[in-house]
Amino acid sequence: GISTDTVSVFIFDENNPAADAGLDQELCVPQDSTLLAGNTPIFPAIGTWTLINGAGNFTDPNDPTTQVSGLAIGPNTFRWTVDNGPCANPITFDEITVILFDDSTAAANAGPDLEICLPQTSTTMQGETPQPPATGTWSLLGGAGTIVDPSDPQTDVTDLPVGITTLLWTLDNGPCPDNGILTDTVSIF
């Protein structure tokens, strides 16, 4: 008898663009899914999404614009890898981070007002640590002084003069509509 067989020859495009995972995203609970925006490889090259850290489930890991659901609060990092077969630089990848903020973050708390007396010219702040991924930042509202680490809720403040110095503790909770930016003040006498 007659026997037949077929063979496929795949010709890859050396000009296939490198992997591009798209722009980072910030979301707020209760939204825990989003569409990714990777670039589309030129066939027969193929792209694949993988989870690097956090959480997420892909509807179709080979779809550059797949939906990812089940995100965890905090950073969720995904890698878009493009395999371009035997061409030069056959495998490229790019990563995207989707940060999910929690809308239940408590109000900003700068701590109690403080009183110090010369010769003391520095003190330690008593701000409340924000619930990640929210971040906090100290800034000077009035008076003078040096904030040693503006992102530390318990930073030292030095070079305080006689009088009143007022500091602002600002929490940034990303895109959450009810409490995206929260503030509280503290005075040092």
Backbone bond lengths (Angstrom), bond angles and torsions (degrees), N, CA, C in turn:
res aa  C-N    CA-C-N  psi(-1)  N-CA   C-N-CA  omega(-1)  CA-C   N-CA-C  phi
1 G - - - 1.397 - - 1.513 112.67 -
2 I 1.274 109.73 172.62 1.468 120.20 -179.78 1.531 108.06 -94.22
3 S 1.308 115.25 133.56 1.462 120.99 177.55 1.523 108.18 -121.02
4 T 1.330 116.42 138.39 1.462 119.55 179.26 1.525 109.80 -127.91
5 D 1.283 114.14 159.65 1.457 121.24 177.33 1.517 107.13 -151.98
6 T 1.296 116.61 152.91 1.460 119.57 178.22 1.515 109.40 -121.16
7 V 1.280 115.37 156.89 1.449 121.80 175.61 1.522 107.78 -136.00
8 S 1.309 116.36 140.40 1.463 120.67 177.48 1.519 108.63 -107.24
9 V 1.306 115.38 137.88 1.460 121.67 176.83 1.516 106.91 -113.15
10 F 1.329 116.56 118.60 1.461 121.94 179.58 1.522 108.34 -100.35
11 I 1.289 115.70 124.94 1.460 120.65 178.47 1.530 107.33 -107.59
12 F 1.316 114.74 114.51 1.457 121.28 -178.61 1.522 109.30 -89.09
13 D 1.313 115.79 148.17 1.471 122.12 -179.49 1.525 108.89 -92.28
14 E 1.338 116.24 116.21 1.460 120.01 179.88 1.527 111.99 -63.97
15 N 1.321 117.21 -18.78 1.466 121.54 179.05 1.527 112.96 -89.42
16 N 1.329 116.23 9.75 1.466 119.59 176.94 1.530 108.08 -56.67
17 P 1.348 118.00 130.61 1.467 118.78 -178.28 1.528 111.70 -68.01
18 A 1.328 115.13 152.51 1.459 120.98 176.24 1.522 109.22 -63.63
19 A 1.312 115.92 158.30 1.465 121.44 179.04 1.524 110.70 -58.62
20 D 1.330 115.98 137.85 1.467 123.01 176.07 1.521 106.78 -138.08
21 A 1.336 116.80 112.34 1.465 121.68 -175.55 1.519 113.15 -81.21
22 G 1.318 118.91 -7.54 1.461 120.85 -177.88 1.513 111.46 92.44
23 L 1.324 115.77 -169.91 1.453 121.98 -174.93 1.525 111.85 -88.72
24 D 1.341 115.97 148.07 1.461 120.73 173.54 1.522 109.10 -60.12
25 Q 1.334 116.29 156.39 1.464 121.74 -178.71 1.521 110.56 -131.37
26 E 1.334 115.75 152.02 1.459 122.65 171.79 1.520 107.89 -124.90
27 L 1.340 115.62 129.55 1.461 122.11 -178.70 1.524 108.92 -128.62
28 C 1.326 116.23 166.66 1.455 121.58 178.87 1.524 109.90 -130.23
29 V 1.352 115.73 135.96 1.462 121.04 174.25 1.526 107.73 -53.45
30 P 1.318 122.05 137.02 1.461 126.16 19.03 1.526 115.01 -89.28
31 Q 1.335 119.20 -2.17 1.463 119.82 178.71 1.516 108.26 -66.64
32 D 1.338 117.37 120.89 1.456 120.04 178.91 1.526 111.33 -129.85
33 S 1.342 115.53 24.78 1.464 120.07 175.52 1.522 108.61 -146.75
34 T 1.336 115.24 159.69 1.458 120.53 179.90 1.521 108.88 -160.01
35 L 1.323 115.35 165.86 1.456 121.16 173.11 1.520 108.67 -94.31
36 L 1.315 116.44 133.59 1.456 121.28 176.20 1.519 109.12 -85.11
37 A 1.313 117.40 165.75 1.472 120.28 -173.79 1.524 110.78 -138.04
38 G 1.326 116.68 56.04 1.459 120.28 175.00 1.515 110.92 -74.88
39 N 1.352 116.00 159.81 1.461 118.96 176.75 1.527 110.49 -79.31
40 T 1.335 116.30 154.42 1.463 121.98 -177.49 1.525 109.57 -89.64
41 P 1.348 117.54 119.55 1.465 119.28 177.91 1.535 111.36 -71.49
42 I 1.329 115.58 154.88 1.469 121.39 177.65 1.526 108.25 -80.38
43 F 1.351 116.87 121.72 1.458 121.85 -179.80 1.528 109.40 -55.32
44 P 1.309 118.68 138.79 1.451 131.01 12.52 1.544 114.64 -91.92
45 A 1.321 118.45 7.93 1.467 119.23 174.23 1.523 108.58 -58.71
46 I 1.319 116.07 151.91 1.461 120.47 -178.02 1.524 109.59 -133.45
47 G 1.327 115.31 143.82 1.462 121.13 176.61 1.514 110.35 -111.14
48 T 1.334 115.68 149.74 1.466 120.81 -178.99 1.528 109.49 -141.65
49 W 1.336 115.70 130.19 1.464 121.78 173.79 1.519 109.61 -87.57
50 T 1.351 116.69 138.97 1.458 121.86 172.59 1.526 108.50 -136.19
51 L 1.328 115.08 153.16 1.457 122.40 177.05 1.521 108.74 -85.36
52 I 1.347 116.77 127.49 1.463 121.13 177.29 1.524 110.26 -97.61
53 N 1.345 117.75 -47.49 1.469 120.39 172.79 1.513 109.59 -155.09
54 G 1.332 116.00 165.13 1.463 120.64 -174.43 1.513 109.32 87.83
55 A 1.330 116.05 -137.90 1.462 121.05 -179.70 1.520 109.18 -148.75
56 G 1.316 116.31 159.21 1.456 121.38 176.60 1.518 111.04 162.84
57 N 1.317 115.13 142.17 1.461 122.10 178.16 1.522 108.77 -119.93
58 F 1.335 116.55 126.92 1.459 121.84 -178.60 1.522 110.74 -88.13
59 T 1.342 116.57 136.29 1.460 120.07 172.62 1.519 109.18 -65.01
60 D 1.335 118.04 -45.70 1.468 123.71 177.11 1.523 107.76 -144.58
61 P 1.331 119.03 104.29 1.463 120.90 -174.91 1.530 114.49 -64.23
62 N 1.348 118.52 -12.90 1.461 120.75 178.25 1.521 113.15 -98.87
63 D 1.336 117.42 0.39 1.460 122.52 177.98 1.533 108.13 -91.78
64 P 1.339 118.01 120.34 1.474 119.10 -177.71 1.528 113.04 -60.87
65 T 1.333 117.64 -25.69 1.471 120.61 -178.75 1.530 110.82 -114.90
66 T 1.314 115.69 37.37 1.462 120.66 -179.59 1.523 111.37 -66.20
67 Q 1.316 115.39 159.60 1.460 120.44 171.72 1.515 107.74 -87.26
68 V 1.353 115.62 139.24 1.457 121.18 173.02 1.523 106.36 -118.46
69 S 1.327 116.33 129.89 1.465 121.24 -177.09 1.526 109.51 -126.65
70 G 1.342 115.60 171.23 1.454 120.24 179.65 1.512 112.87 72.76
71 L 1.349 117.03 33.19 1.465 120.71 179.60 1.521 110.82 -66.58
72 A 1.318 116.62 147.56 1.466 122.40 176.82 1.526 109.08 -93.58
73 I 1.328 116.87 153.08 1.459 120.41 173.77 1.520 107.83 -63.68
74 G 1.334 115.41 132.85 1.457 121.60 -176.40 1.514 110.20 107.70
75 P 1.339 117.18 -163.59 1.468 119.85 -178.66 1.525 112.16 -78.91
76 N 1.329 115.86 137.12 1.459 124.15 174.63 1.528 105.76 -125.75
77 T 1.334 116.73 117.17 1.464 120.34 -174.80 1.522 110.17 -110.01
78 F 1.347 114.61 132.18 1.460 121.72 -178.91 1.524 109.19 -125.27
79 R 1.339 115.55 143.91 1.471 121.50 179.57 1.521 109.56 -112.46
80 W 1.350 116.09 131.22 1.459 123.75 173.97 1.523 106.24 -103.54
81 T 1.348 116.45 113.09 1.464 122.10 -178.12 1.522 108.73 -110.75
82 V 1.332 116.23 129.16 1.467 121.23 177.62 1.527 108.30 -111.21
83 D 1.337 115.79 125.91 1.459 123.19 178.39 1.524 108.00 -106.16
84 N 1.331 115.71 112.83 1.467 121.55 -177.40 1.523 111.55 -106.29
85 G 1.346 116.10 38.62 1.464 121.33 172.30 1.513 114.08 57.60
86 P 1.346 116.34 -133.27 1.467 120.44 -172.56 1.540 114.06 -85.95
87 C 1.327 117.91 3.00 1.467 119.18 -176.94 1.528 111.45 -69.59
88 A 1.315 115.84 165.51 1.467 120.88 175.76 1.528 107.97 -60.27
89 N 1.328 116.50 144.65 1.466 121.87 -174.53 1.528 110.26 48.54
90 P 1.337 117.03 60.59 1.462 119.85 -171.91 1.522 114.68 -66.20
91 I 1.336 117.83 -29.87 1.461 119.30 -176.66 1.515 109.09 -121.26
92 T 1.340 115.51 121.94 1.457 121.21 175.33 1.520 107.61 -126.19
93 F 1.333 116.13 155.72 1.460 118.78 177.16 1.521 110.08 -147.47
94 D 1.331 114.32 159.13 1.461 122.48 177.33 1.524 106.58 -146.22
95 E 1.331 116.60 150.75 1.457 120.27 -177.48 1.514 111.82 -119.06
96 I 1.314 114.63 151.59 1.459 123.18 177.32 1.529 107.07 -130.41
97 T 1.334 116.03 143.75 1.458 120.61 175.78 1.526 108.71 -116.87
98 V 1.324 115.27 128.38 1.460 122.72 175.11 1.526 106.24 -109.14
99 I 1.335 116.60 113.70 1.460 120.58 -179.30 1.522 108.88 -97.40
100 L 1.330 115.45 123.88 1.459 121.44 178.94 1.526 108.45 -103.54
101 F 1.335 116.25 116.39 1.461 122.58 179.31 1.521 109.61 -92.92
102 D 1.337 115.39 152.34 1.459 122.16 -178.95 1.524 109.12 -100.28
103 D 1.333 116.79 120.09 1.461 121.68 -177.59 1.522 112.37 -69.07
104 S 1.325 118.08 -10.81 1.468 120.29 -178.29 1.525 112.73 -92.05
105 T 1.319 117.91 12.32 1.466 120.98 178.22 1.517 109.72 -55.75
106 A 1.326 115.46 134.19 1.465 120.65 -178.49 1.530 110.87 -68.99
107 A 1.319 115.18 164.49 1.464 121.36 178.97 1.520 110.30 -61.48
108 A 1.330 115.65 156.29 1.460 121.12 176.07 1.522 109.32 -65.59
109 N 1.327 116.27 138.87 1.458 121.02 178.46 1.520 108.43 -134.06
110 A 1.342 116.09 108.13 1.457 121.53 -177.86 1.519 112.29 -82.09
111 G 1.322 118.04 -7.36 1.456 121.00 -177.63 1.518 110.83 90.73
112 P 1.331 116.81 179.83 1.470 121.05 -176.27 1.528 111.88 -76.47
113 D 1.330 115.12 157.94 1.456 119.46 170.83 1.530 108.04 -62.19
114 L 1.326 116.24 152.12 1.457 121.35 -175.65 1.520 110.37 -123.42
115 E 1.323 116.76 147.43 1.455 121.89 175.45 1.520 108.53 -124.35
116 I 1.327 116.44 129.33 1.461 121.39 176.26 1.521 108.82 -131.36
117 C 1.320 116.70 162.47 1.465 121.70 -177.22 1.516 109.36 -132.08
118 L 1.358 115.98 138.89 1.462 119.77 176.01 1.523 109.27 -54.63
119 P 1.296 120.40 143.85 1.457 126.92 14.55 1.541 114.19 -84.94
120 Q 1.330 118.22 1.71 1.460 120.07 178.67 1.527 109.47 -67.34
121 T 1.337 116.99 128.43 1.471 121.56 179.03 1.526 111.84 -128.20
122 S 1.349 115.64 17.52 1.461 118.67 177.24 1.525 108.75 -143.92
123 T 1.328 115.22 160.17 1.456 121.10 178.05 1.529 108.61 -155.58
124 T 1.327 115.72 167.54 1.464 122.01 177.94 1.521 108.30 -107.78
125 M 1.327 115.92 128.86 1.460 121.19 179.80 1.530 109.75 -72.07
126 Q 1.326 115.77 160.13 1.460 121.28 -177.78 1.527 111.11 -127.66
127 G 1.346 115.43 42.10 1.461 120.24 178.49 1.517 111.45 -70.25
128 E 1.340 114.86 157.18 1.459 120.86 179.36 1.526 109.55 -87.73
129 T 1.326 115.65 136.45 1.462 121.14 -180.00 1.524 110.09 -68.88
130 P 1.347 117.80 128.89 1.467 119.55 179.14 1.524 111.56 -71.29
131 Q 1.337 115.20 152.59 1.463 121.00 176.68 1.524 108.04 -76.51
132 P 1.358 117.79 117.79 1.473 119.33 -179.74 1.525 111.01 -57.26
133 P 1.321 118.86 146.59 1.452 126.23 10.37 1.532 114.29 -88.94
134 A 1.339 118.46 7.57 1.466 120.19 176.47 1.530 109.04 -58.48
135 T 1.314 116.72 148.54 1.457 121.78 179.31 1.521 109.21 -125.68
136 G 1.308 116.06 156.09 1.453 121.69 178.87 1.517 111.05 -121.02
137 T 1.338 115.53 151.06 1.461 120.89 179.53 1.521 109.53 -143.43
138 W 1.336 116.09 129.93 1.457 122.19 173.44 1.514 109.35 -87.20
139 S 1.338 116.56 141.22 1.464 121.33 171.86 1.524 108.28 -141.64
140 L 1.315 116.10 157.70 1.456 122.87 -178.35 1.520 108.87 -89.33
141 L 1.350 116.50 121.81 1.467 121.08 177.84 1.521 112.27 -94.58
142 G 1.314 115.99 -37.71 1.457 120.19 -178.24 1.506 109.98 -156.99
143 G 1.336 117.17 156.37 1.443 121.31 -177.26 1.511 110.24 81.67
144 A 1.331 115.99 -151.27 1.468 120.35 -177.14 1.520 108.41 -145.42
145 G 1.307 115.35 166.51 1.455 122.66 179.19 1.510 109.52 149.99
146 T 1.328 115.29 166.50 1.459 121.47 179.78 1.523 108.48 -115.56
147 I 1.323 115.94 121.30 1.466 122.03 177.37 1.526 106.23 -87.43
148 V 1.339 117.12 114.53 1.462 121.08 -174.06 1.527 111.55 -65.93
149 D 1.330 118.78 -48.41 1.469 122.44 179.47 1.521 108.57 -136.39
150 P 1.336 117.59 95.82 1.467 121.13 -174.59 1.530 114.96 -57.96
151 S 1.337 119.17 -19.83 1.463 120.51 -178.49 1.530 112.88 -95.22
152 D 1.335 118.10 -1.86 1.457 122.15 -179.13 1.528 109.58 -96.31
153 P 1.347 118.60 119.27 1.459 119.87 -178.93 1.531 112.88 -61.31
154 Q 1.331 117.30 -24.66 1.460 121.72 179.03 1.530 111.35 -111.41
155 T 1.324 116.25 38.54 1.459 120.54 -179.33 1.521 111.40 -67.34
156 D 1.314 115.62 159.19 1.461 120.91 170.46 1.523 108.19 -86.05
157 V 1.334 115.31 146.09 1.456 121.93 172.38 1.526 105.73 -120.39
158 T 1.338 116.61 124.06 1.457 121.87 -175.19 1.521 110.54 -117.45
159 D 1.313 115.68 174.63 1.474 123.06 176.42 1.527 111.44 59.23
160 L 1.334 117.91 37.09 1.460 121.53 -179.94 1.530 110.15 -77.52
161 P 1.327 118.22 131.94 1.461 121.36 178.38 1.536 110.81 -88.86
162 V 1.320 116.05 171.19 1.459 120.46 171.52 1.523 107.49 -65.51
163 G 1.321 117.00 138.46 1.464 121.38 -178.38 1.506 110.65 121.60
164 I 1.306 116.10 -156.08 1.467 121.73 -177.21 1.528 109.49 -112.80
165 T 1.319 114.99 129.14 1.464 121.58 172.63 1.524 106.63 -116.02
166 T 1.329 116.53 130.85 1.466 121.15 -179.52 1.524 109.21 -116.38
167 L 1.335 114.62 129.37 1.463 121.22 179.09 1.516 109.92 -115.42
168 L 1.327 115.17 149.67 1.465 122.66 179.34 1.524 108.28 -113.62
169 W 1.356 117.03 126.95 1.467 123.03 174.72 1.520 106.29 -103.78
170 T 1.343 116.48 114.21 1.462 122.71 -175.87 1.518 109.86 -112.42
171 L 1.345 116.22 123.70 1.462 120.83 174.17 1.521 109.05 -97.61
172 D 1.325 115.69 131.84 1.459 121.76 176.49 1.523 107.07 -108.53
173 N 1.327 116.35 110.69 1.457 122.37 -179.95 1.523 110.81 -107.90
174 G 1.334 114.75 37.97 1.461 120.88 173.30 1.514 113.74 58.86
175 P 1.331 116.56 -136.27 1.462 121.12 -172.82 1.524 114.92 -86.14
176 C 1.340 117.97 7.73 1.462 118.65 -177.42 1.527 110.36 -64.00
177 P 1.330 117.85 124.76 1.466 120.70 -171.43 1.522 114.44 -70.25
178 D 1.343 118.23 -33.65 1.459 120.13 -175.43 1.517 113.07 -82.89
179 N 1.318 117.00 -26.21 1.453 119.32 -178.32 1.517 111.63 -150.20
180 G 1.308 116.63 51.29 1.462 121.15 178.32 1.514 111.84 -66.40
181 I 1.331 117.98 -46.07 1.463 122.58 177.51 1.527 107.67 -125.06
182 L 1.330 116.15 121.42 1.454 122.29 179.84 1.519 108.43 -123.72
183 T 1.342 117.84 140.28 1.450 120.00 -177.30 1.521 111.55 -133.37
184 D 1.331 115.54 157.90 1.453 123.30 172.89 1.523 106.69 -154.26
185 T 1.335 116.90 150.34 1.456 120.61 -178.57 1.520 109.89 -115.94
186 V 1.324 114.98 157.09 1.454 123.20 174.51 1.517 107.25 -140.18
187 S 1.328 116.49 141.98 1.460 120.88 178.66 1.517 109.79 -115.11
188 I 1.335 114.82 142.79 1.459 122.72 176.98 1.505 106.87 -113.83
189 F 1.328 117.21 122.63 1.470 122.00 -177.47 1.512 109.42 -104.95
